[in-house]
Amino acid sequence: MDFSLLRFWVLLLSISVLTACQVAPVAQDKAKSSIVAPAPVEDIYRQLRSEKALERVQALQSLAKQPILARKSISLILVLLGDDRQVDVAKYVGSGFYSGSVSSPADMAAELLAKLGRWSVLPLRLRLHDKNPIVRQYATKSLGIIAKPEHAEWLLSGLADIESAVSKEAYAALLKQDAQVYVRLINELDFSSMSLRQQLLIIQLLGNSQHGDALPMLFKFAANSNSTLRSASFAALSKFPEAKLEDIVLQGIEDKAMHVKENALMLAPYHRSEEVLAAVIRQLSVDDDNVSQVALKVLPIISGEKQRSINAWQQWWQARLLKH
């Protein structure tokens, strides 16, 4: 055997193995870096200015991973608050799987601006007065995500917005606030300039607050000349089962509007007195099936008696009066 030739092949093989060991890790590192490397800034800016909603969403996804760049791009992100076109968004969740959802550039811009916190608060406040209602809606949503008490007054003004989508967003945002903050602000509002829809939102907000300071305002609505507002106020008062509301409940049960009577009757089980029981019995004679049915429903709870027909309840009441 030619040993010189053998040594040549052994040497060549050693060089090949060494070269592979040196090159492979480098190639692997390059592959890894291509996966995790953020999108180039120029590509992100191009996508933000794109006419395609999906590209705008992709740009926002990239910015969400780069907060410093996102802060520098606030002016561009704010523009997207007016783009509510719905697109399918795929999000990588790991292990080769993606989750799908529907979003919009406006929705994702609102979320990203909320994450930026104090950097975006002032620009968002200015957008609350934008001519475009979509911008107002998503600016309100963004501030609602931030949920700072000092923003409650701005959100409360959104309830008076002429666009229902904006006022509903303001309502949802206020529910995240400390009730004491917005109840105090509501007590200072002038309701004379508000629409019926806006006043109904206020009543719902007061009810959901379950805060004692909301009761005086709900009592005022319960005496309003508009029966719709009176009815809504009694529905809101149902959120205060521990409050002493006997007088206002009696007032509602005797109301001339049937839908007000119904909501007031639903409060009767929380206020079991002879006066309330007598008022409920009287509603059995009212010429309205809904009212009489509600009265029949609450009477066993108030009296502790078994269910009866209307005539049987009236006879039971007469017998009770004779005993007393």
C-alpha positions in Angstrom: 0.0 0.0 0.0 1.1 3.5 -0.8 1.3 5.0 2.7 2.0 8.5 1.4 -1.3 8.4 -0.4 -3.1 7.1 2.7 -1.6 9.9 4.8 -2.8 12.4 2.2 -6.5 11.2 2.4 -6.4 11.2 6.2 -5.2 14.7 6.2 -7.8 15.8 3.7 -10.6 14.2 5.8 -9.4 15.9 9.0 -9.4 19.3 7.2 -13.0 18.7 6.0 -14.3 17.8 9.4 -12.6 20.8 11.0 -14.0 23.1 8.4 -17.5 21.7 8.9 -17.3 22.2 12.7 -16.3 25.9 12.2 -18.9 26.7 9.5 -22.0 24.9 10.8 -22.5 27.0 14.0 -22.0 30.2 12.0 -24.7 29.2 9.5 -27.0 28.2 12.4 -26.5 31.5 14.1 -27.4 33.3 10.9 -30.6 31.2 10.6 -31.6 32.1 14.2 -31.0 35.8 13.7 -33.1 35.8 10.6 -36.1 34.5 12.7 -35.9 36.9 15.6 -34.6 40.0 13.9 -37.1 42.8 14.0 -38.5 44.2 10.8 -36.4 47.0 9.3 -37.6 50.5 10.3 -38.1 51.5 6.6 -40.4 48.5 6.1 -42.5 49.3 9.1 -42.9 52.9 8.1 -43.8 51.8 4.6 -46.5 49.5 5.9 -47.9 52.1 8.3 -48.5 54.3 5.3 -49.9 51.5 3.1 -53.4 51.6 1.7 -53.8 47.9 2.7 -55.3 47.3 6.1 -53.4 44.1 6.6 -50.0 45.7 6.1 -50.9 48.4 8.6 -51.8 45.7 11.1 -48.5 43.9 10.5 -46.6 47.2 11.0 -48.4 47.7 14.4 -47.6 44.1 15.4 -43.9 44.9 14.7 -44.0 48.1 16.6 -45.6 46.4 19.6 -42.3 44.5 20.0 -40.3 47.7 19.7 -41.6 50.2 22.2 -38.9 52.8 21.7 -39.6 52.9 17.9 -43.3 52.9 18.7 -42.9 56.1 20.8 -41.1 57.7 17.9 -44.0 56.7 15.6 -46.9 57.9 17.6 -48.0 60.5 15.0 -48.2 57.7 12.4 -50.0 55.4 14.8 -52.6 58.0 15.6 -53.5 58.3 11.9 -54.6 54.6 12.0 -57.3 55.3 14.7 -59.6 56.2 11.8 -59.1 52.9 9.9 -61.7 50.4 11.2 -61.5 48.0 8.3 -61.7 44.4 9.6 -58.9 42.0 8.7 -58.0 38.4 9.7 -55.0 38.5 11.9 -52.7 35.4 12.6 -50.7 35.4 15.8 -47.9 32.9 16.4 -48.4 31.1 19.7 -45.5 28.7 19.6 -44.8 25.1 18.6 -45.7 25.8 15.0 -49.2 26.9 15.8 -51.0 30.2 15.0 -54.2 31.6 16.5 -56.6 33.6 14.3 -58.7 36.6 15.2 -60.4 39.5 13.5 -59.1 43.0 14.2 -58.6 46.4 12.5 -55.8 48.9 12.3 -57.9 51.2 14.5 -58.3 48.6 17.2 -54.7 47.6 17.3 -53.6 51.2 17.2 -55.7 51.9 20.3 -54.2 49.0 22.1 -50.6 50.0 21.2 -51.2 53.6 22.2 -52.6 52.4 25.5 -49.4 50.4 26.1 -47.3 53.5 25.5 -49.1 55.1 28.5 -48.1 58.7 29.3 -46.4 59.2 25.9 -49.8 59.0 24.1 -52.2 60.4 26.7 -52.2 64.0 25.4 -52.4 63.1 21.7 -55.3 60.8 22.6 -57.1 63.5 24.5 -56.9 65.8 21.5 -58.5 63.1 19.3 -61.5 63.0 21.5 -62.6 66.1 19.6 -61.7 64.8 16.2 -64.3 65.4 13.4 -64.1 61.7 12.5 -66.3 59.7 14.9 -64.2 56.5 14.3 -61.2 58.4 15.6 -63.1 59.6 18.7 -64.4 56.1 19.3 -60.9 54.4 19.3 -59.2 57.3 21.1 -61.8 56.8 23.8 -61.2 53.0 23.8 -57.5 53.6 24.2 -57.9 55.9 27.2 -60.3 53.3 28.7 -57.6 50.7 28.5 -55.2 53.0 30.3 -58.0 53.6 32.9 -56.4 56.5 34.9 -58.8 58.3 37.4 -57.7 61.7 36.1 -59.1 60.7 32.7 -62.6 60.1 34.0 -63.8 63.6 33.2 -62.7 63.2 29.6 -64.5 59.9 29.3 -67.6 61.3 30.8 -67.8 64.0 28.2 -67.8 61.1 25.6 -71.2 60.0 27.0 -72.6 63.1 25.4 -71.2 62.4 22.0 -73.8 62.5 19.2 -72.4 59.1 17.9 -73.7 56.1 19.8 -70.6 54.1 19.1 -68.5 56.8 20.9 -70.8 57.1 23.9 -71.0 53.4 24.3 -67.2 53.2 24.2 -67.1 55.9 26.8 -69.6 54.0 29.0 -67.5 50.8 28.8 -64.4 52.8 29.7 -66.0 54.5 32.7 -67.1 51.1 34.1 -63.4 50.4 34.6 -62.9 53.5 36.7 -63.4 53.9 40.4 -67.1 54.5 40.9 -66.6 57.2 43.4 -64.7 59.3 40.8 -67.3 59.2 38.1 -70.4 59.4 40.4 -69.0 62.7 41.8 -68.6 64.0 38.3 -72.0 62.9 37.2 -73.6 64.9 40.1 -72.1 68.0 38.5 -73.5 67.5 35.0 -76.2 69.5 33.4 -78.7 67.0 32.0 -80.9 69.5 30.2 -78.7 69.5 27.1 -78.4 65.7 27.0 -80.5 63.4 24.7 -82.7 60.7 26.1 -80.2 58.1 25.1 -77.3 59.8 26.9 -79.4 60.2 30.0 -80.2 56.5 30.0 -76.5 55.7 29.8 -75.9 57.9 32.8 -78.7 56.1 34.7 -77.2 52.7 33.8 -73.7 53.9 34.9 -75.1 55.1 38.2 -76.8 51.8 38.8 -73.7 49.7 37.9 -71.6 51.8 40.2 -73.5 50.4 43.2 -72.2 53.4 45.1 -74.3 55.1 47.8 -73.6 58.6 46.4 -75.5 57.6 43.2 -78.8 57.2 45.0 -79.8 60.9 45.2 -79.3 61.3 41.5 -81.3 58.1 40.8 -84.1 59.5 43.1 -84.2 62.6 40.9 -84.5 60.5 37.7 -87.3 58.5 39.4 -89.3 61.7 39.7 -88.6 62.9 36.1 -91.4 63.9 33.9 -90.2 61.3 31.3 -91.6 57.9 32.1 -88.7 56.1 30.2 -86.2 57.8 32.6 -88.3 56.9 35.6 -88.5 53.3 34.5 -84.8 53.1 33.9 -84.1 54.6 37.3 -86.1 51.9 39.1 -84.2 49.2 37.1 -80.9 50.9 38.2 -82.1 50.9 41.9 -82.4 47.1 41.8 -78.6 47.2 42.0 -78.9 48.5 45.6 -80.7 45.7 47.5 -79.4 46.8 50.9 -80.5 50.4 50.6 -83.6 51.7 52.3 -85.8 52.6 49.4 -89.4 51.9 50.7 -90.7 55.5 50.0 -89.3 55.6 46.5 -90.6 52.0 45.8 -94.1 53.0 46.9 -93.9 56.0 44.6 -92.9 53.8 41.7 -95.6 51.2 42.4 -98.3 53.9 42.3 -96.9 55.5 39.1 -99.3 56.0 36.2 -96.9 54.5 33.6 -97.2 50.7 33.5 -93.6 50.0 32.7 -92.5 52.1 35.7 -94.9 50.1 37.9 -93.3 46.9 36.7 -89.8 47.9 37.5 -90.8 49.3 40.9 -92.7 46.1 41.7 -89.5 44.1 41.1 -88.0 46.1 44.0 -90.8 45.2 46.4 -89.3 41.9 47.8 -86.4 43.9 49.2 -88.8 46.1 51.2 -91.3 44.0 53.0 -93.6 46.3 54.9 -97.4 46.5 55.3 -97.5 49.6 53.1 -95.5 47.9 50.3 -97.6 44.7 50.6 -100.8 46.7 50.4 -99.5 48.6 47.3 -98.7 45.4 45.5 -102.1 43.9 46.3 -103.7 47.0 44.7 -101.8 46.3 41.5 -103.8 43.1 41.0 -106.8 45.3 40.1 -104.8 47.2 37.4 -106.0 46.6 33.9 -102.6 45.5 32.6 -101.6 41.8 32.4 -97.9 42.5 32.7 -98.3 44.5 35.9 -100.6 41.9 37.5 -98.3 39.1 36.6 -95.3 40.8 38.2 -97.5 41.4 41.3 -98.4 37.7 41.4 -94.7 36.9 41.1 -93.5 39.0 44.1 -96.4 38.5 46.5 -95.3 35.1 47.8 -91.9 36.5 48.5 -93.2 39.5 50.4 -95.9 37.7 52.3 -94.3 34.3 52.8 -97.5 32.7 51.5 -97.9 30.1 48.8 -98.8 31.2 45.2 -102.5 32.0 44.6 -104.7 33.3 41.8 -105.6 37.0 41.7 -109.0 36.4 43.3 -107.5 34.2 46.0 -104.9 36.9 46.9 -107.6 39.5 47.1 -109.7 37.3 49.4 -106.6 36.5 51.5 -106.0 40.3 51.9 -109.5 41.0 52.9 -109.3 38.3 55.6 -106.0 39.7 56.8 -107.5 43.2 57.1 -110.4 41.8 59.2 -108.0 40.1 61.6 -106.1 43.4 62.1 
